[in-house]
C-alpha cells in the first residue's frame, strides 16, 4: 500500500479584491507545500478543489516516492 497524505488549504473571497486574488494568494502557499513534501520524498499525485459560499477549498494529494 502506498503512503498518501492530504493537505487542505482554504481561501476566502474578498468583496473588493481583484478577480484573481485567490489564485495569486494561493501560489506561495501551494509552492511551499510542494517544496516541503518533495524534500520529504513525496510527489504531488492529484489535486481537487471545491467552492462553498465565500470559501475555496484546495486539496493536494501527495504520494510517497519509492515506497
PyMOL Python script that loads the backbone (N, CA, C, O; Angstrom):
from pymol import cmd

cmd.read_pdbstr("""\
ATOM      1  N   UNK A   1       0.837  -1.186   0.000  1.00  0.00           N
ATOM      2  CA  UNK A   1       0.000   0.000   0.000  1.00  0.00           C
ATOM      3  C   UNK A   1       0.882   1.249   0.000  1.00  0.00           C
ATOM      4  O   UNK A   1       1.847   1.341   0.758  1.00  0.00           O
ATOM      5  N   UNK A   2       0.538   2.197  -0.852  1.00  0.00           N
ATOM      6  CA  UNK A   2       1.317   3.423  -0.944  1.00  0.00           C
ATOM      7  C   UNK A   2       0.942   4.375   0.184  1.00  0.00           C
ATOM      8  O   UNK A   2      -0.206   4.421   0.626  1.00  0.00           O
ATOM      9  N   UNK A   3       1.927   5.127   0.634  1.00  0.00           N
ATOM     10  CA  UNK A   3       1.681   6.100   1.690  1.00  0.00           C
ATOM     11  C   UNK A   3       1.227   7.413   1.051  1.00  0.00           C
ATOM     12  O   UNK A   3       1.910   7.979   0.198  1.00  0.00           O
ATOM     13  N   UNK A   4       0.065   7.873   1.483  1.00  0.00           N
ATOM     14  CA  UNK A   4      -0.518   9.093   0.936  1.00  0.00           C
ATOM     15  C   UNK A   4      -0.733  10.104   2.060  1.00  0.00           C
ATOM     16  O   UNK A   4      -0.938   9.733   3.216  1.00  0.00           O
ATOM     17  N   UNK A   5      -0.681  11.384   1.702  1.00  0.00           N
ATOM     18  CA  UNK A   5      -1.005  12.474   2.624  1.00  0.00           C
ATOM     19  C   UNK A   5      -1.882  13.469   1.877  1.00  0.00           C
ATOM     20  O   UNK A   5      -1.746  13.651   0.667  1.00  0.00           O
ATOM     21  N   UNK A   6      -2.770  14.100   2.606  1.00  0.00           N
ATOM     22  CA  UNK A   6      -3.655  15.106   2.020  1.00  0.00           C
ATOM     23  C   UNK A   6      -3.466  16.413   2.777  1.00  0.00           C
ATOM     24  O   UNK A   6      -3.443  16.433   4.008  1.00  0.00           O
ATOM     25  N   UNK A   7      -3.334  17.484   2.041  1.00  0.00           N
ATOM     26  CA  UNK A   7      -3.284  18.832   2.612  1.00  0.00           C
ATOM     27  C   UNK A   7      -4.493  19.592   2.095  1.00  0.00           C
ATOM     28  O   UNK A   7      -4.834  19.506   0.915  1.00  0.00           O
ATOM     29  N   UNK A   8      -5.132  20.330   2.974  1.00  0.00           N
ATOM     30  CA  UNK A   8      -6.279  21.154   2.600  1.00  0.00           C
ATOM     31  C   UNK A   8      -5.960  22.615   2.880  1.00  0.00           C
ATOM     32  O   UNK A   8      -5.542  22.976   3.980  1.00  0.00           O
ATOM     33  N   UNK A   9      -6.162  23.436   1.882  1.00  0.00           N
ATOM     34  CA  UNK A   9      -5.979  24.881   2.022  1.00  0.00           C
ATOM     35  C   UNK A   9      -7.337  25.539   1.816  1.00  0.00           C
ATOM     36  O   UNK A   9      -8.101  25.129   0.942  1.00  0.00           O
ATOM     37  N   UNK A  10      -7.638  26.547   2.610  1.00  0.00           N
ATOM     38  CA  UNK A  10      -8.910  27.251   2.500  1.00  0.00           C
ATOM     39  C   UNK A  10      -8.631  28.729   2.248  1.00  0.00           C
ATOM     40  O   UNK A  10      -7.848  29.357   2.961  1.00  0.00           O
ATOM     41  N   UNK A  11      -9.278  29.268   1.233  1.00  0.00           N
ATOM     42  CA  UNK A  11      -9.149  30.675   0.894  1.00  0.00           C
ATOM     43  C   UNK A  11     -10.542  31.281   0.824  1.00  0.00           C
ATOM     44  O   UNK A  11     -11.474  30.667   0.304  1.00  0.00           O
ATOM     45  N   UNK A  12     -10.672  32.488   1.350  1.00  0.00           N
ATOM     46  CA  UNK A  12     -11.959  33.173   1.373  1.00  0.00           C
ATOM     47  C   UNK A  12     -11.975  34.328   0.390  1.00  0.00           C
ATOM     48  O   UNK A  12     -11.005  35.077   0.274  1.00  0.00           O
ATOM     49  N   UNK A  13     -13.066  34.460  -0.301  1.00  0.00           N
ATOM     50  CA  UNK A  13     -13.238  35.543  -1.251  1.00  0.00           C
ATOM     51  C   UNK A  13     -13.330  36.876  -0.515  1.00  0.00           C
ATOM     52  O   UNK A  13     -13.981  36.986   0.524  1.00  0.00           O
ATOM     53  N   UNK A  14     -12.674  37.872  -1.067  1.00  0.00           N
ATOM     54  CA  UNK A  14     -12.709  39.222  -0.507  1.00  0.00           C
ATOM     55  C   UNK A  14     -13.567  40.083  -1.419  1.00  0.00           C
ATOM     56  O   UNK A  14     -13.358  40.116  -2.632  1.00  0.00           O
ATOM     57  N   UNK A  15     -14.511  40.764  -0.847  1.00  0.00           N
ATOM     58  CA  UNK A  15     -15.506  41.505  -1.620  1.00  0.00           C
ATOM     59  C   UNK A  15     -14.915  42.531  -2.590  1.00  0.00           C
ATOM     60  O   UNK A  15     -15.415  42.687  -3.704  1.00  0.00           O
ATOM     61  N   UNK A  16     -13.867  43.224  -2.181  1.00  0.00           N
ATOM     62  CA  UNK A  16     -13.344  44.304  -3.018  1.00  0.00           C
ATOM     63  C   UNK A  16     -11.960  44.007  -3.584  1.00  0.00           C
ATOM     64  O   UNK A  16     -11.244  44.919  -3.997  1.00  0.00           O
ATOM     65  N   UNK A  17     -11.590  42.743  -3.601  1.00  0.00           N
ATOM     66  CA  UNK A  17     -10.280  42.356  -4.140  1.00  0.00           C
ATOM     67  C   UNK A  17     -10.377  42.134  -5.652  1.00  0.00           C
ATOM     68  O   UNK A  17     -11.466  42.057  -6.220  1.00  0.00           O
ATOM     69  N   UNK A  18      -9.218  42.036  -6.276  1.00  0.00           N
ATOM     70  CA  UNK A  18      -9.185  41.745  -7.705  1.00  0.00           C
ATOM     71  C   UNK A  18      -9.789  40.364  -7.959  1.00  0.00           C
ATOM     72  O   UNK A  18      -9.856  39.528  -7.058  1.00  0.00           O
ATOM     73  N   UNK A  19     -10.214  40.147  -9.164  1.00  0.00           N
ATOM     74  CA  UNK A  19     -10.899  38.914  -9.535  1.00  0.00           C
ATOM     75  C   UNK A  19     -10.068  37.659  -9.289  1.00  0.00           C
ATOM     76  O   UNK A  19     -10.613  36.620  -8.915  1.00  0.00           O
ATOM     77  N   UNK A  20      -8.771  37.744  -9.492  1.00  0.00           N
ATOM     78  CA  UNK A  20      -7.909  36.561  -9.371  1.00  0.00           C
ATOM     79  C   UNK A  20      -7.133  36.522  -8.054  1.00  0.00           C
ATOM     80  O   UNK A  20      -6.078  35.890  -7.985  1.00  0.00           O
ATOM     81  N   UNK A  21      -7.628  37.178  -7.021  1.00  0.00           N
ATOM     82  CA  UNK A  21      -6.855  37.266  -5.781  1.00  0.00           C
ATOM     83  C   UNK A  21      -6.647  35.909  -5.115  1.00  0.00           C
ATOM     84  O   UNK A  21      -5.615  35.705  -4.476  1.00  0.00           O
ATOM     85  N   UNK A  22      -7.580  34.983  -5.239  1.00  0.00           N
ATOM     86  CA  UNK A  22      -7.386  33.664  -4.623  1.00  0.00           C
ATOM     87  C   UNK A  22      -6.241  32.929  -5.318  1.00  0.00           C
ATOM     88  O   UNK A  22      -5.401  32.325  -4.651  1.00  0.00           O
ATOM     89  N   UNK A  23      -6.200  32.974  -6.637  1.00  0.00           N
ATOM     90  CA  UNK A  23      -5.103  32.329  -7.368  1.00  0.00           C
ATOM     91  C   UNK A  23      -3.765  32.951  -6.997  1.00  0.00           C
ATOM     92  O   UNK A  23      -2.781  32.241  -6.792  1.00  0.00           O
ATOM     93  N   UNK A  24      -3.730  34.257  -6.912  1.00  0.00           N
ATOM     94  CA  UNK A  24      -2.480  34.947  -6.561  1.00  0.00           C
ATOM     95  C   UNK A  24      -2.058  34.639  -5.130  1.00  0.00           C
ATOM     96  O   UNK A  24      -0.879  34.397  -4.870  1.00  0.00           O
ATOM     97  N   UNK A  25      -3.010  34.645  -4.203  1.00  0.00           N
ATOM     98  CA  UNK A  25      -2.690  34.379  -2.795  1.00  0.00           C
ATOM     99  C   UNK A  25      -2.273  32.937  -2.551  1.00  0.00           C
ATOM    100  O   UNK A  25      -1.455  32.666  -1.672  1.00  0.00           O
ATOM    101  N   UNK A  26      -2.827  32.013  -3.320  1.00  0.00           N
ATOM    102  CA  UNK A  26      -2.567  30.597  -3.067  1.00  0.00           C
ATOM    103  C   UNK A  26      -1.237  30.112  -3.632  1.00  0.00           C
ATOM    104  O   UNK A  26      -0.714  29.098  -3.170  1.00  0.00           O
ATOM    105  N   UNK A  27      -0.682  30.800  -4.610  1.00  0.00           N
ATOM    106  CA  UNK A  27       0.550  30.335  -5.263  1.00  0.00           C
ATOM    107  C   UNK A  27       1.680  30.087  -4.268  1.00  0.00           C
ATOM    108  O   UNK A  27       2.321  29.037  -4.306  1.00  0.00           O
ATOM    109  N   UNK A  28       1.925  31.035  -3.391  1.00  0.00           N
ATOM    110  CA  UNK A  28       3.023  30.907  -2.432  1.00  0.00           C
ATOM    111  C   UNK A  28       2.782  29.738  -1.477  1.00  0.00           C
ATOM    112  O   UNK A  28       3.693  28.952  -1.215  1.00  0.00           O
ATOM    113  N   UNK A  29       1.573  29.623  -0.964  1.00  0.00           N
ATOM    114  CA  UNK A  29       1.251  28.543  -0.031  1.00  0.00           C
ATOM    115  C   UNK A  29       1.415  27.173  -0.681  1.00  0.00           C
ATOM    116  O   UNK A  29       1.995  26.263  -0.089  1.00  0.00           O
ATOM    117  N   UNK A  30       0.904  27.033  -1.897  1.00  0.00           N
ATOM    118  CA  UNK A  30       0.998  25.757  -2.597  1.00  0.00           C
ATOM    119  C   UNK A  30       2.443  25.421  -2.910  1.00  0.00           C
ATOM    120  O   UNK A  30       2.852  24.271  -2.749  1.00  0.00           O
ATOM    121  N   UNK A  31       3.230  26.399  -3.356  1.00  0.00           N
ATOM    122  CA  UNK A  31       4.634  26.144  -3.672  1.00  0.00           C
ATOM    123  C   UNK A  31       5.403  25.707  -2.432  1.00  0.00           C
ATOM    124  O   UNK A  31       6.246  24.813  -2.510  1.00  0.00           O
ATOM    125  N   UNK A  32       5.123  26.328  -1.289  1.00  0.00           N
ATOM    126  CA  UNK A  32       5.788  25.934  -0.047  1.00  0.00           C
ATOM    127  C   UNK A  32       5.468  24.487   0.314  1.00  0.00           C
ATOM    128  O   UNK A  32       6.352  23.745   0.741  1.00  0.00           O
ATOM    129  N   UNK A  33       4.212  24.082   0.147  1.00  0.00           N
ATOM    130  CA  UNK A  33       3.841  22.687   0.420  1.00  0.00           C
ATOM    131  C   UNK A  33       4.511  21.730  -0.557  1.00  0.00           C
ATOM    132  O   UNK A  33       4.988  20.670  -0.154  1.00  0.00           O
ATOM    133  N   UNK A  34       4.551  22.091  -1.837  1.00  0.00           N
ATOM    134  CA  UNK A  34       5.216  21.245  -2.835  1.00  0.00           C
ATOM    135  C   UNK A  34       6.690  21.054  -2.488  1.00  0.00           C
ATOM    136  O   UNK A  34       7.210  19.941  -2.548  1.00  0.00           O
ATOM    137  N   UNK A  35       7.349  22.137  -2.128  1.00  0.00           N
ATOM    138  CA  UNK A  35       8.773  22.061  -1.779  1.00  0.00           C
ATOM    139  C   UNK A  35       8.995  21.211  -0.526  1.00  0.00           C
ATOM    140  O   UNK A  35       9.910  20.389  -0.486  1.00  0.00           O
ATOM    141  N   UNK A  36       8.162  21.409   0.487  1.00  0.00           N
ATOM    142  CA  UNK A  36       8.311  20.661   1.741  1.00  0.00           C
ATOM    143  C   UNK A  36       8.107  19.168   1.530  1.00  0.00           C
ATOM    144  O   UNK A  36       8.906  18.354   1.992  1.00  0.00           O
ATOM    145  N   UNK A  37       7.031  18.811   0.830  1.00  0.00           N
ATOM    146  CA  UNK A  37       6.769  17.385   0.619  1.00  0.00           C
ATOM    147  C   UNK A  37       7.797  16.753  -0.316  1.00  0.00           C
ATOM    148  O   UNK A  37       8.153  15.588  -0.134  1.00  0.00           O
ATOM    149  N   UNK A  38       8.275  17.486  -1.300  1.00  0.00           N
ATOM    150  CA  UNK A  38       9.318  16.959  -2.189  1.00  0.00           C
ATOM    151  C   UNK A  38      10.588  16.647  -1.399  1.00  0.00           C
ATOM    152  O   UNK A  38      11.251  15.641  -1.651  1.00  0.00           O
ATOM    153  N   UNK A  39      10.921  17.510  -0.446  1.00  0.00           N
ATOM    154  CA  UNK A  39      12.123  17.271   0.363  1.00  0.00           C
ATOM    155  C   UNK A  39      11.956  16.062   1.286  1.00  0.00           C
ATOM    156  O   UNK A  39      12.944  15.495   1.753  1.00  0.00           O
ATOM    157  N   UNK A  40      10.707  15.669   1.548  1.00  0.00           N
ATOM    158  CA  UNK A  40      10.422  14.500   2.387  1.00  0.00           C
ATOM    159  C   UNK A  40      10.179  13.240   1.557  1.00  0.00           C
ATOM    160  O   UNK A  40       9.816  12.196   2.100  1.00  0.00           O
ATOM    161  N   UNK A  41      10.381  13.338   0.230  1.00  0.00           N
ATOM    162  CA  UNK A  41      10.246  12.178  -0.635  1.00  0.00           C
ATOM    163  C   UNK A  41       8.849  11.926  -1.177  1.00  0.00           C
ATOM    164  O   UNK A  41       8.530  10.803  -1.568  1.00  0.00           O
ATOM    165  N   UNK A  42       8.015  12.951  -1.206  1.00  0.00           N
ATOM    166  CA  UNK A  42       6.664  12.820  -1.745  1.00  0.00           C
ATOM    167  C   UNK A  42       6.563  13.528  -3.083  1.00  0.00           C
ATOM    168  O   UNK A  42       7.352  14.419  -3.398  1.00  0.00           O
ATOM    169  N   UNK A  43       5.584  13.116  -3.856  1.00  0.00           N
ATOM    170  CA  UNK A  43       5.279  13.807  -5.115  1.00  0.00           C
ATOM    171  C   UNK A  43       3.793  14.150  -5.103  1.00  0.00           C
ATOM    172  O   UNK A  43       3.003  13.484  -4.433  1.00  0.00           O
ATOM    173  N   UNK A  44       3.422  15.173  -5.833  1.00  0.00           N
ATOM    174  CA  UNK A  44       2.029  15.556  -5.955  1.00  0.00           C
ATOM    175  C   UNK A  44       1.337  14.548  -6.859  1.00  0.00           C
ATOM    176  O   UNK A  44       1.676  14.441  -8.037  1.00  0.00           O
ATOM    177  N   UNK A  45       0.373  13.810  -6.325  1.00  0.00           N
ATOM    178  CA  UNK A  45      -0.306  12.766  -7.080  1.00  0.00           C
ATOM    179  C   UNK A  45      -1.597  13.260  -7.718  1.00  0.00           C
ATOM    180  O   UNK A  45      -1.966  12.822  -8.807  1.00  0.00           O
ATOM    181  N   UNK A  46      -2.282  14.174  -7.035  1.00  0.00           N
ATOM    182  CA  UNK A  46      -3.564  14.640  -7.541  1.00  0.00           C
ATOM    183  C   UNK A  46      -3.964  15.923  -6.822  1.00  0.00           C
ATOM    184  O   UNK A  46      -3.437  16.249  -5.758  1.00  0.00           O
ATOM    185  N   UNK A  47      -4.895  16.634  -7.418  1.00  0.00           N
ATOM    186  CA  UNK A  47      -5.447  17.841  -6.796  1.00  0.00           C
ATOM    187  C   UNK A  47      -6.953  17.854  -6.997  1.00  0.00           C
ATOM    188  O   UNK A  47      -7.495  17.175  -7.869  1.00  0.00           O
ATOM    189  N   UNK A  48      -7.600  18.637  -6.175  1.00  0.00           N
ATOM    190  CA  UNK A  48      -9.036  18.824  -6.297  1.00  0.00           C
ATOM    191  C   UNK A  48      -9.365  20.158  -5.630  1.00  0.00           C
ATOM    192  O   UNK A  48      -8.614  20.640  -4.782  1.00  0.00           O
ATOM    193  N   UNK A  49     -10.469  20.735  -6.012  1.00  0.00           N
ATOM    194  CA  UNK A  49     -10.910  21.960  -5.346  1.00  0.00           C
ATOM    195  C   UNK A  49     -12.428  21.987  -5.309  1.00  0.00           C
ATOM    196  O   UNK A  49     -13.107  21.342  -6.108  1.00  0.00           O
ATOM    197  N   UNK A  50     -12.934  22.749  -4.358  1.00  0.00           N
ATOM    198  CA  UNK A  50     -14.382  22.902  -4.223  1.00  0.00           C
ATOM    199  C   UNK A  50     -14.668  24.290  -3.682  1.00  0.00           C
ATOM    200  O   UNK A  50     -13.916  24.826  -2.867  1.00  0.00           O
ATOM    201  N   UNK A  51     -15.747  24.852  -4.140  1.00  0.00           N
ATOM    202  CA  UNK A  51     -16.171  26.141  -3.632  1.00  0.00           C
ATOM    203  C   UNK A  51     -17.444  25.977  -2.822  1.00  0.00           C
ATOM    204  O   UNK A  51     -18.344  25.228  -3.202  1.00  0.00           O
ATOM    205  N   UNK A  52     -17.512  26.673  -1.719  1.00  0.00           N
ATOM    206  CA  UNK A  52     -18.703  26.627  -0.885  1.00  0.00           C
ATOM    207  C   UNK A  52     -18.885  28.004  -0.271  1.00  0.00           C
ATOM    208  O   UNK A  52     -18.078  28.440   0.549  1.00  0.00           O
ATOM    209  N   UNK A  53     -19.934  28.676  -0.666  1.00  0.00           N
ATOM    210  CA  UNK A  53     -20.156  30.029  -0.170  1.00  0.00           C
ATOM    211  C   UNK A  53     -19.033  30.951  -0.627  1.00  0.00           C
ATOM    212  O   UNK A  53     -18.756  31.064  -1.821  1.00  0.00           O
ATOM    213  N   UNK A  54     -18.396  31.602   0.326  1.00  0.00           N
ATOM    214  CA  UNK A  54     -17.284  32.510   0.024  1.00  0.00           C
ATOM    215  C   UNK A  54     -15.927  31.836   0.147  1.00  0.00           C
ATOM    216  O   UNK A  54     -14.896  32.504   0.063  1.00  0.00           O
ATOM    217  N   UNK A  55     -15.911  30.523   0.344  1.00  0.00           N
ATOM    218  CA  UNK A  55     -14.652  29.805   0.556  1.00  0.00           C
ATOM    219  C   UNK A  55     -14.296  28.942  -0.643  1.00  0.00           C
ATOM    220  O   UNK A  55     -15.167  28.397  -1.321  1.00  0.00           O
ATOM    221  N   UNK A  56     -12.995  28.829  -0.888  1.00  0.00           N
ATOM    222  CA  UNK A  56     -12.455  27.924  -1.901  1.00  0.00           C
ATOM    223  C   UNK A  56     -11.545  26.944  -1.185  1.00  0.00           C
ATOM    224  O   UNK A  56     -10.588  27.345  -0.522  1.00  0.00           O
ATOM    225  N   UNK A  57     -11.841  25.671  -1.317  1.00  0.00           N
ATOM    226  CA  UNK A  57     -11.050  24.616  -0.679  1.00  0.00           C
ATOM    227  C   UNK A  57     -10.165  23.976  -1.742  1.00  0.00           C
ATOM    228  O   UNK A  57     -10.649  23.573  -2.800  1.00  0.00           O
ATOM    229  N   UNK A  58      -8.881  23.885  -1.462  1.00  0.00           N
ATOM    230  CA  UNK A  58      -7.925  23.271  -2.373  1.00  0.00           C
ATOM    231  C   UNK A  58      -7.348  22.049  -1.665  1.00  0.00           C
ATOM    232  O   UNK A  58      -6.828  22.153  -0.555  1.00  0.00           O
ATOM    233  N   UNK A  59      -7.445  20.893  -2.316  1.00  0.00           N
ATOM    234  CA  UNK A  59      -6.950  19.645  -1.750  1.00  0.00           C
ATOM    235  C   UNK A  59      -5.746  19.176  -2.573  1.00  0.00           C
ATOM    236  O   UNK A  59      -5.830  19.047  -3.794  1.00  0.00           O
ATOM    237  N   UNK A  60      -4.648  18.929  -1.903  1.00  0.00           N
ATOM    238  CA  UNK A  60      -3.434  18.429  -2.548  1.00  0.00           C
ATOM    239  C   UNK A  60      -3.156  17.036  -2.004  1.00  0.00           C
ATOM    240  O   UNK A  60      -3.044  16.851  -0.792  1.00  0.00           O
ATOM    241  N   UNK A  61      -3.044  16.061  -2.890  1.00  0.00           N
ATOM    242  CA  UNK A  61      -2.811  14.672  -2.514  1.00  0.00           C
ATOM    243  C   UNK A  61      -1.357  14.304  -2.853  1.00  0.00           C
ATOM    244  O   UNK A  61      -0.941  14.371  -4.010  1.00  0.00           O
ATOM    245  N   UNK A  62      -0.612  13.923  -1.841  1.00  0.00           N
ATOM    246  CA  UNK A  62       0.789  13.586  -2.004  1.00  0.00           C
ATOM    247  C   UNK A  62       1.000  12.087  -1.816  1.00  0.00           C
ATOM    248  O   UNK A  62       0.358  11.454  -0.979  1.00  0.00           O
ATOM    249  N   UNK A  63       1.914  11.534  -2.616  1.00  0.00           N
ATOM    250  CA  UNK A  63       2.214  10.114  -2.589  1.00  0.00           C
ATOM    251  C   UNK A  63       3.709   9.932  -2.311  1.00  0.00           C
ATOM    252  O   UNK A  63       4.541  10.627  -2.894  1.00  0.00           O
ATOM    253  N   UNK A  64       4.040   9.009  -1.431  1.00  0.00           N
ATOM    254  CA  UNK A  64       5.445   8.735  -1.104  1.00  0.00           C
ATOM    255  C   UNK A  64       6.121   8.085  -2.313  1.00  0.00           C
ATOM    256  O   UNK A  64       5.608   7.114  -2.870  1.00  0.00           O
ATOM    257  N   UNK A  65       7.259   8.617  -2.709  1.00  0.00           N
ATOM    258  CA  UNK A  65       8.016   8.095  -3.848  1.00  0.00           C
ATOM    259  C   UNK A  65       8.914   6.971  -3.359  1.00  0.00           C
ATOM    260  O   UNK A  65       9.616   7.124  -2.360  1.00  0.00           O
ATOM    261  N   UNK A  66       8.895   5.854  -4.051  1.00  0.00           N
ATOM    262  CA  UNK A  66       9.784   4.738  -3.735  1.00  0.00           C
ATOM    263  C   UNK A  66       9.375   3.922  -2.522  1.00  0.00           C
ATOM    264  O   UNK A  66      10.200   3.212  -1.947  1.00  0.00           O
ATOM    265  N   UNK A  67       8.124   4.013  -2.129  1.00  0.00           N
ATOM    266  CA  UNK A  67       7.616   3.174  -1.046  1.00  0.00           C
ATOM    267  C   UNK A  67       8.022   3.651   0.261  1.00  0.00           C
ATOM    268  O   UNK A  67       7.670   3.048   1.275  1.00  0.00           O
TER     269      UNK A  67
END
""", "prot")
cmd.dss("prot")
cmd.show_as("cartoon", "prot")
cmd.util.cbc("prot")
cmd.orient("prot")
